[in-house]
């Protein structure tokens, strides 16, 4: 049986991490095997890239940032996500490609066509079964 791939997306502070924990516990209580992960990250190299991308110590060119995001994603897919799904485990992931479209395309100005080309190359057609979007009003 193939596992399901669920991603959580939304602005910072909208409750993704809280709901991710709740969702994993909900599924586990129903006997569904779950692997919780995050992006960027999820693998040893992914966590190193996450630190480089998010620490703010060095300003990267937007295209370099996008390429590093997809490099981390490729490893994440190969080492964690695809093997878990193939084993029948459900994968619940904090952020995925939607965040890349938001941050690297919308935020950094990289054309969505470039992001889409990287998405097709790296993900080889793999998309989440469902994405839960979290949005809150900022005051």
N, C-alpha and C positions, 0 to 999 in steps of 0.2 A: 504494500500500500504506500502510495506517495504521500509525503508530508505536505503540509500547507505552509505558505510563506506569507506572513503578516508583517506589515511595516507600520510604524507610527511616525507621523510627520506633524510639524507645527512649529510655531514660534517658540523661542526660548521662554521658559516659565509657564507654558500652557498646560503642563501636567503629563507630558509624555512618559517620563521616568516612573511616576507614580502609577499610571495606568498600565505601563508595561509590566510592572511587578504584579499588579492585580490580575491582568490577563493571563500571565504565566501560571499563577496560582490557580486561577479558575479552570484553565485547561488541565493542569496536573490533577486537580481534584476529580476530574472526569476521566482519568486514566489515559490522557493523551500525553505522549512524550513531547517535551518542549526543550528547545535550545534558545536561550536568550542571548542576544548579541547587540552590537552597535556599530555605527559608522560615523566617522572613520574609526577603524579599529577592528576588533574581532579576531585578529591574529597577532602574532608577535610583531611582524613587520608593520601591520596595520596600526598597532598601538604606537610604534615608533613614529610612523608618519603622522598619526593623530597629534602627538606631542609637537612635532615640527609645525604642523598646520595651525594648531590652535594656541600655541604658547604666546604668539604675538611678538616674540623677540626679534624676528626677522621678517621683513616685508617681502613676500614672494610676488613675482609677476603673476597676474591672474591666470594666464595659460599654464604656467608651471603648477600653480595650485590645483587647477582642474585635472591636469595629468596625474598629479600625485594622488588626488582623490580616486581617480579611476584605477591607478596602480594598486592602491589599498583595496579597492572593491574587487579587483580581479583575484587577488590572493584570498580575500574573504569568501568569494564565491567558490573558489577551487578547494580551499581547505576546510571551510565550515558549512556554508549554506547548502551547496549542492549535495555533499555527502550526507548531511542530516536529512534533507528532503528525500533523497534516494533510500535512506534507511527507514523512512516512515515517520520521522520526527518533524514536528511542527517547529518552524523557526519564527521567532518574534524579534524583530529588529528595530532598534531606535534609530530612525532615519535610514534613507536609501537614496535612490537617484532623484526623487522629487526635491530633496534638499540641495542636490547639486544644481538642478535647474534654478532653484530659488537663489542660492548664494553665488554660484559661479556665473550663471547667466544673468539673472535679474540683478544681483548685487554687484558683480564685477564687470558686467558688460560683455561677456563672451557670448557670441551668437548661440541661440538655442540649437541651430543646425549643427554646430560643432559639438555641443554637448550630446545631441541626439546621435551623431556619428560615433562618438566614443561609447555611448550607451549600447548601441547595436553591436559594436565590436567586442566590448568587454563582457556584456551580459549574454550575448548569443541568444537573444530572444527571451531570456528569463525575466519575468516580471512578478511582482507580488500577486498573490491571490486576492488580497484585499489590502488597502491602505486606509488607516484611520487618521483623519486630520483633526488636530486640536488647535482651537483658536480661542483666544480670550481678548476682551477689550482692554487695551492699555490705557491707563489713566495718567 
